[in-house]
Amino acid sequence: MMEDETDAGTAPCFAHHLVDGHPVDPETARDVARFRRAERARLVAARALPSEERQRATANLIDALDRVVAPRAGMTIAVYWPIRGEPDLRPWMGAAHAAGAQVLLPVVVEEHTPLEFQTWSPGCRMTRGFWNILVPADGEVRVPDIVIAPLVGVDEELYRLGNGGGYYDRTLARLDPQPRIVGVGFSACRLPTIYPMPWDVPMSEALLSDGTHLER
């Protein structure tokens, strides 16, 4: 999803404005942005799990990824560095690398532009990128076959509610061919709809910590 900061006033003479090249009714965009901000705050708070429950939930997700993705040589898999209480898949990343898969991490090169996916390996040198998130210091840019995306929320049509920057959708919309997109999240992250906007990219499937596997 694109930036949620759509509350700024728009001249009343305009019936619509463009967001990343998409014509959007400004009142609709503002309403959806406000809804998503409220849901994001609620769902981020809901994933503040006790330590033991978080460990069990994360282990369930890792088991599910082993079955559904089954890393092996020849795969190029983008994962993520966990922030804001996201499931910590770093053990799975290490195992995927050991199985011969090439593991990538998303990197913000410039604000409001598509992500780059750069190579990562256990013990590689890391540096602080945008918003102080760790990224590979010497990673090479690659295009993933599979993208494992963290979920703040997921709706019934497999649209993803993320952290609000719009980076995943902005990036995935430009990849050709489209990679397999697998969302991962804790079980409380489901909601009926995020009210998809023209720029939102649905996922291929989603895995939740209670064993739920949603597919398109």
Disulfide bonds with the S-S distance in Angstrom:
none
